[in-house]
Amino acid sequence: MTLRLLLVRHGLSSFNCEKRIQGRSDLAYLTKEGEEQALQAGEAIAEVPLSAIYSSPLQRAVATTEKLLESRSDKLMPIYDEGLLEIDVTPWSGLTIDQLKNKFPEAYKIWQTHPERLVLERNNGSTYKPYEELIRQAKTFLNSLLEKHPIEKDETILIVAHNAILRCLILVLLGEPNNGFRRLKLNNASLSVCNLNSHNQKPYQAQIECLNNIGHLNPSLPSKGGTARLILVRHGETDWNQQGRFQGQIDIPLNEKGKAQALAAGELLRLVQIDKAFTSSMSRPKQTAEAILQSHPGIHLSESEGLVEIGHGLWEGKLESEIKTKWPDLLEKWKYSPEIVKMPEGETIHEVWERSVETWNMLCSRLAPHETALVVAHDAVNKTILCHLLGLSPADIWTIKQGNGGITIVDISVDSGQPAVVTCLNLTSHLGGLIDRTAAGAL
C-alpha cells in the first residue's frame, strides 16, 4: 500500500519576476507565464487519479490550483489549508533581493547558508525563527494528512503550495537531514512525487520518486548557473531488471527497451553541453552512456571501478522468491535495515557508499565551474551518492528511487562550505508520463 503525494510549486508570480521576497504576503499574483505553466503542469498529471487536492490559500497558489484542474475530468474540490502557507518572513516581504542584501546583509547571509539559525523580529518586538516554525507547520500538516488519508487506503493526493513549505514537507519525510533546506531546489510549476509506504518498524517509509520535474515546461530542465554541474543517470533496462533478478556485478547488457530508454535520455540531453563523461566499467551503463553521447561527439568516456554496482554475492542471478527460501531473515533485514546487511559473499551498503562517494567527490574536484559532466552508473551506486548529497545515511537508501534511464542533476555550490544542490532527481518523463513506471528490478 502506498500514499502518493504529488507536490506542485505555484507558477511564476509577479514577485518572482521582480525578484521580490514573497513569504506569507498575499500581494503577489500569478503572471500570464505562470498561468501557462500551471496549465501545462495540469496536463502532465491529467490522467493521474486523485483522491484529494490540498492547496495553500494564498492567491498565487489558488490560481495555480484552478489552472491545474482545467485539464481534469473529475470534479474534485480543492481544500485550502493554512498548513500550506509559505514561510513567514514578514519583515522582508516585498523587498527585492538587492534591497534585502543591502538592508539586512548579515541576516541574508545566514538565510543563504544556515536558514535554521535565522532570527527575525515581529512588529510587537518579539523574535522568532522562521525556518523552525515552518518545519513545525510541515509536521502538523503531514500528521493531519495521514489521519485523513492513511497509507492503507492507497491514495494519490495533490498538494499545491510554495517553495519553502514544499521543501520542508520533503525534509520532514526524509527525517530532517542536516542543512537539508539548501540541498534541494524547486522551480515554479515543478512536479515532485513522494511515496509513503508501509513499514514494519516505523509509521511509514518515505521515498522520493522524483524531484523538481519540469519536463512539461520549456525549457524542460532547470537552467545551469555559474557552477559545475553533474548529470547522474541510471542505466537502461536489462532482462534481469524486467524479471526482478538481483544483477549486482554480473555483466548483463541492456535489452531492447533499455536501449530505447538510453536513446530517450540522450534525446532529452541532446542540447545540453556535456564536457566530460564517466561510467561504471560494466556493459549496461557503458551502453547507456554511449547512446547519450551520440549527440556529443568527441567526448571521451572514462570508466571507473568505483561506480560498479553493489556485489550481491550468492544472491546474484536469483529472484527475490528464491532468496526468500534460503535467506528469509537476511532478506527481511535488507528490506528494512539495509545498513546492517552483508550479503553472502557480497558487499555491504557501507562498502558501496565508501567507494561510490569517494569516486563522486573525485569527479567533482576535477570539474571547472563552467563544465558539465555526465555520470552513468547503477541503482545502489546512485542511491548512495544521492543519500550522501541529501545529508542522509546508508540506512536511507530506500528513500531514493532510481528508474532505468532516470536522470538526476546536481549543481556544485559556489561556496565550498555549502552542500551541492540536488536540482532535480529521477526524471523519467522522457520515458512516458510523470509517474516512474520503469522496471522495479530486484534491489
N, C-alpha and C positions, 0 to 999 in steps of 0.2 A: 504494500500500500504506500502511496506517495501523495503528499500535498505539494503541488507545484505552484510556485509563486512567479508570476510574470511582472517584472518591475520595469516601469517606464518613467523616464525623466520627462518633464514637460518640454514642449517645443521652445524654440528660440523666442525669448521675450524682449520687450523694449529695453529693459535694464541690461540684459545680456548684450544687446547691440551697443549700448552706450558704455559698457564695461562698468556698470554701477553695482554696488552691493545691494542685494535684494533682501535676503533674510526673511523675516516674517512680515515685512511690509507688503501690502496688497495694492501698491500703486503700479507695479509692472503688469503689462498686458501682453498677450500673445501677438507676435507680428504676423504679417502675411506669410513669411517664410516659415514661421513656427506653426501656423495653421496647416501649411502644406506638409511639413514634417510629421505632424500628428496624423494627418490623413494617410500618409504613407506607412506609418507605424501601424495604424489600424488595419490597412490592407494586408500587412505582413502577418497579423495574428487573426485575420477574419475567420479562418477555418478552425481555429483552436477553440474547443468547447470551454466555456467559462461557467463557474458556479456562482461567482460574485465579483463585484467590482468595487474597490475602495479608492477614494481619491482625497487628496488634500483639498480643503475648501478655498484655498487662495485662487484668485481668478485665472492665473496662468495655467494652473493645474486643471481647474474646472473646464476651461476652454479646450485644453488638450484632450481631456476625457470625452467631451462632447464630439470632437472630431474623430477620435478613435472609434467611437461607436457607430459612426455613419456607415461603416462597411459591414456591420453585423446584421444578421437577420433576426437574432434573438432580441428580446425586449427587456434585458436586464436593466434595472435602475441602479445607478451608482450610489454608493453610500459615502457621504462626505464626512471624513473623520479627522478631528483635530489632532489625533495621534500622528498624522502625516504632515503637519505643519513644518515648514522649513526652520532651520536653526534660528534662534533668537539673538541677533546681533544688532539690536535696536540703535545703540549709539552710532553705528556705522551705516545704517540703512540710508540709501540714496546717494552716498558718496561714491565718486569714481575711484577706481583703483589708485590712480595717481594722487588724488586728494587724500585717500586713506594713508598711503605711504608717507606723504608729507606731514599730515596732521598727527598720525599715531605710528611713527616709524618702528618703535620697539615692539608695540603690540602686534603690528603687522608681521614683523619678523617671527615672533612667537607663533602666530597663526600659521605661517608658512612652514615652520619646522616642527613645532610641538603643540598642535592645537589643543591638546588636553590640558596644557598649562595656561591657556589664555584666560584672563580675568577681566571682565567688563563691569562698568558701573551703571546701575539703573538710575532713572530720574529721581528716585527718592534717596539716592546716596548709597544704597546697599550694593554689594558686589555679588557677582555670580560667575560661574564657569559655563559658558555656552555649550561646549562640547560634552561635558559631563551631563548637563541637563538633557541634551539630545540623545545620548546613549540611554539614559533612563526612560526617555519618551519612547525610543525604539523598542526597548524591552517590554514596556507596558503594552504597546500596540501589538507586538508579536504574541504575548501571553493571551491577550484578548482574542486575537485572531485564531489561535489554536483552540480556545474554548468553543468558539463558534464553528470552526472547521477542523475537527480532529483529523489526524493523518489517516485514520481508518476509513474515512469517507471517500478517499481517493479523488480529491477535487483539484481544479485549477482556478487560481484566484488572480485577478488582475489588480495591480497596485500602481496608481499614478501619483507621483509626488515630485520631490525636488532633489537636487544633487546631494546635499549633506545628509538629509534624513535617509535617503536610499542607501548611501554608503554606510551609515550607521546601522541600518537594518541588516545589511550584508555582514558587517563586522560582528554584530551580536550573534548571528548564525554561525560565524566562524570561531566564536569564543573570544572575541576582542583581542586579536593579536597586537603586539607592541607596535606603536606608531602605524597602525593599520590604515588610518584615515588617509595618509599620504601615499599609500601603496596602491590605491585604486583610482580609476578615472571613469566618469560617466558623462557622455556627450548629451546634448539636447536631443530628445526623442529617441534615445537609445533604448534597446530592449535587453534585459538581463533575465536569466532563468535560474531560479534556485529550487532545488528539490529537497523536501523534508521526508525522510524515510524512517520507518520503524527501526528501533534499535533495542536490543535486549538488555542493555546496561545504562542507557541514557534516555531522556524523554524523546529524542529524535537524533538522527544522523543527517546533518545538512550537507548538501552537495551543490557546488557552483557548477551548473551545466554550461552556462555561457555568461559572459560579462561584457557589457558595453557594445552590443552588436548594433551597428548602423548600416548593415548590408542593404537595407531598404531605402537608404538615402543616397544622395550624390554630393560629395564623394562617399564611397561605401566603406572606407577605412579611416580611422582617426588620423588627422594630419600630424606630420612629424615636426617637432620643434628643432631647436639647435643642439640637440644632444644625440648621442649614439642610440641606435635602435636595433633590437634583435627580433626576428620573426621566428617563433618556435612552432614547428609543425610536427604532428604525429604522422607516421607513415600511413599509407592507404591500406585497405583491407587485404587480408590473406584468406586462404581457405580455412586455416585454423582459427582465425578470428571469427569467421562465419559459423564454424562448427562449435566454437566455445572451448577450444583446446588451449591448454597452457603452452605457449610457444617458448618463452624465455630465450635462451641462446641457441636454439635450433634454428637454422637459417632458412626460414620459409619465405619464398618470394611473394610478391603481390599477385592476386588473382585479377581477372579482367575488371571487376568492379573497383578494385584497389587502384589499378592503372588509370581508370576513368576519374577516380577521386583525385589522384595526383595531378592529372591534367586540369581538372577543375580548379584546384588550388593554384596551379600555375597561371590559369586564366585570370583569376582574381588578383594575382600579384604581378600580372604582365607589365603594368605601367609603373610599378614600384621600383625605385632604384635599389639594386642589390649590389653591394661592393665585395662581399666575401660570403663564402658558403661552407658549412660544416655538416657532417653527417656521422652517425654511427657507422661502423665498418660492415654492418650486416646488410644483406641484399635488399630487404624491404624498405628501409629508409633511404638507401642509396638510389633505388629505383624512383622513389618519390621525389627526392632532391633533383635527380637528373631530369625528371619530367617538368618540374617547376623552372629549372634553369634553361629549358629550351628557348624561353623568351629573353634570356640573359646570356647571350653567347660571350665566351671569353672569360667567364667567371670560373676560377679554379675551385673544385670541390675537394675539401680536405676531410680525411677520415679521422675519427677519434675513438679509441677503445673505451674512453671514459663515458661515452654515450651509448654503449652497448646495453641491451635490455637486461633486466634482472635475471640471474640464473635461478631457474625454478628447480634445478636438480632432478630428482627422481619424479617430480610432477610433470616434467616437460613431455609433451605429446599426449597427455591424458586429459580426459574430460573431467569436469567437476564431479560428476556422479562416480567416476572411477576412483578419484582421490578420496571422496567421502567414504567409500567402502573400506579403504585401507588406513586412512589417516583422519578419521572423523573429528577428533578433538583438535588436531592441529589446523584443519581446515576451518573449524569454527573460530579458533583464535585468530586466524588470518583475516577473517571477515570483520571481526570486532576489535581486535588488538594487534594490528599488523606489526607494530613496533617490537613485539616480544617473540616473533616467529622467525625461526631459521628453518627453511625448507630442507628436507632430507637431501644432503649432498649439494645444497644450493646456497644462495646468498640470503642475508638479512636486508631489510629495507634500509638499515643504518649504513651498511656497506655500499649500497647503491647510492644513497644520499651523499656519502663522503666523496665518491669518485665523480658523480654527476655534477654536484655543486662546485667541486674543485675545477672541473673542466669548464663549466659555465663561467666561473669567475675569471679563468684564464682567457677565455674568448672575449669577455667584456673588456678586459685590460688591454687587449690588442686593437680595440676599435677607436678610431678618431671620432670626434663629436659629429662630423658630417656623415659618417658611414652607417650603413645598414647591413646587418649580417643575417643570412638565412641559416637556421639550425634545424635539422630534421632528425628526430630520434623516436623513442618508444613511449608507451603508456606509463610504465613505472618511472622511467627516467624523467619524463616531462613532469609527472606529478611531484617528484621530489624537488625538482628545480622550482616549480611554482609554489610548493609549500614553503620552501626557503624564501622566495621572493615576497610571499604574503605574510611572513612572520609566523608561520605555523611550524609544526614538528613532524617527525616521521610517523607519529601516531595518527596524523591527519590526512594521509594520502587519499582516503575515500571521500574527502570533501571536495576534491578536484575531479572533473570529468575531462577526458581527452578522447574525442572521437577520431576515428580513422580519417585522415585528411583534414583534421581540425587545425585552425590557425590561431595562434596567440601572438600578441605584440607586446613587447616590453621596452620601455624607454628608460635609459640610464639618467639619473638625476644630475643636474648641473653641480649641485652641492654634494661633494663626496661623503659628507656626513649624513646625507638623506638616502632613504631606500629608493631602489628603482621603482618605477610605476608600471603595474600591470595594466596597460592601456586598453586591451581587450583580451578576452580569454575564450578559447574553444569556439571560434566562429565556424559554423558548418552550414550556414545558409546558402553558400555556393554549391552545396550538395543537394539542396532542395528543402526549403522550409526552415522556419525558426528553430523548431524542436530538433535536437540531435537524435537522429534515427540510425546512426551508424551501428555496426555490429557491436554488441556488448563485450565480446571477447571473453577471456577467462580470468584476467587479472582482477 
